[in-house]
Amino acid sequence: MNEIKNTKNSNLSTVAERLGKFTKEELARNLLAFYVKKGNTWRFTDLDSIKQIRLATIGGYDYRKWLNDYIQSTPRNSDKVQILLGDLPLQRNLNKLLLDRVDVVVDTEAAIRWEAKHITIENES
């Protein structure tokens, strides 16, 4: 893995060339997941269900076209969509969920599960 250093490194193409054709077997899934605090009965059904809650997102992420469109169409000063940038955005979004500052956190299922195992709660009071 020393060949992959950053996106400007010309060695990236040589890794793909060395791998040849990629496997057709599914190795992983990138599942979009909506997480709520225990006891919250909200469930994702469609875009209209998203419009009923305060959604925590991460700036620059490409979720799905329909969700990206909703995020971009929501006014910046709205509490319906909160966009975090900077360090540890998923950890900070999960903290906001635990502190009832948002209703739902969206990210990939794998990322949320991993982060939830390592989270420290900020300013719980």
C-alpha positions in Angstrom: 0.0 0.0 0.0 3.0 2.3 0.0 2.1 3.1 -3.6 -1.0 5.0 -2.6 0.1 8.2 -1.0 -2.3 10.9 -2.2 -4.5 11.8 -5.2 -1.7 13.7 -6.8 0.6 10.7 -6.8 1.2 9.2 -10.2 1.5 5.7 -8.6 -2.3 5.5 -8.3 -2.7 4.4 -11.9 0.0 1.8 -11.5 -2.0 0.2 -8.7 -5.0 -0.1 -10.9 -2.9 -1.5 -13.7 -1.3 -4.1 -11.5 -4.7 -5.2 -10.2 -6.0 -5.7 -13.7 -9.7 -6.3 -14.0 -11.6 -5.8 -10.8 -13.6 -8.6 -9.3 -17.3 -8.9 -10.2 -17.9 -10.3 -6.7 -19.4 -7.8 -4.3 -16.9 -6.9 -1.6 -18.9 -4.3 0.3 -22.0 -2.1 0.2 -22.1 1.6 0.7 -25.6 1.7 2.4 -27.0 5.1 3.2 -28.4 5.0 6.7 -30.5 7.3 8.9 -29.9 7.0 12.6 -32.1 8.3 15.4 -31.8 8.4 19.1 -33.2 5.4 21.0 -36.9 6.0 21.6 -37.4 8.1 18.5 -40.1 6.5 16.4 -39.3 8.3 13.1 -38.5 6.0 10.2 -37.3 6.9 6.7 -40.0 6.3 4.1 -39.4 8.9 1.4 -38.3 12.5 0.9 -41.5 13.7 2.7 -40.4 11.9 5.8 -37.0 13.7 5.7 -38.8 17.1 5.5 -40.4 16.4 8.9 -37.1 16.2 10.9 -33.9 18.1 11.7 -31.2 16.3 9.6 -27.5 16.3 10.4 -25.3 16.1 7.3 -21.6 16.6 6.4 -20.6 19.3 3.9 -19.1 18.0 0.7 -20.5 14.5 1.0 -22.3 13.0 -2.0 -25.2 11.1 -0.5 -27.7 10.4 -3.2 -29.0 12.7 -5.9 -32.5 13.1 -4.4 -31.0 13.8 -0.9 -28.3 16.1 -2.3 -31.0 18.1 -4.1 -33.0 18.4 -0.9 -29.9 19.6 1.1 -29.1 22.2 -1.5 -32.7 23.4 -1.7 -33.0 24.0 2.0 -32.1 27.5 3.2 -28.8 27.7 5.0 -30.4 29.3 8.1 -33.0 26.5 8.4 -32.7 24.0 11.2 -34.2 21.4 8.9 -30.7 20.6 7.5 -27.6 21.1 9.5 -24.3 20.9 7.5 -21.0 20.3 9.4 -17.6 20.9 8.0 -14.2 20.6 9.6 -12.7 18.0 12.0 -14.7 14.9 13.0 -18.0 15.9 11.5 -19.7 12.5 12.0 -18.6 12.3 15.6 -19.9 15.9 16.1 -23.2 15.0 14.4 -23.7 12.0 16.6 -23.0 14.1 19.6 -25.7 16.6 18.4 -28.1 13.6 18.1 -27.4 12.5 21.6 -27.9 16.0 22.9 -31.2 16.4 21.0 -29.9 19.2 18.7 -30.9 17.1 15.6 -33.4 14.3 15.1 -31.5 12.2 12.5 -27.9 11.7 11.4 -27.3 10.5 7.8 -24.2 8.7 6.6 -23.1 5.3 5.5 -24.1 2.5 7.8 -20.5 1.3 8.2 -19.2 4.7 9.1 -21.9 5.4 11.7 -21.5 1.9 13.3 -17.7 2.4 13.6 -18.0 6.0 14.9 -20.7 5.1 17.4 -18.3 2.5 19.0 -15.7 5.2 19.5 -17.7 8.3 20.4 -17.2 10.5 23.4 -20.2 12.6 24.4 -19.5 16.4 24.5 -21.2 18.7 27.0 -23.8 16.2 28.1 -26.1 18.1 30.5 
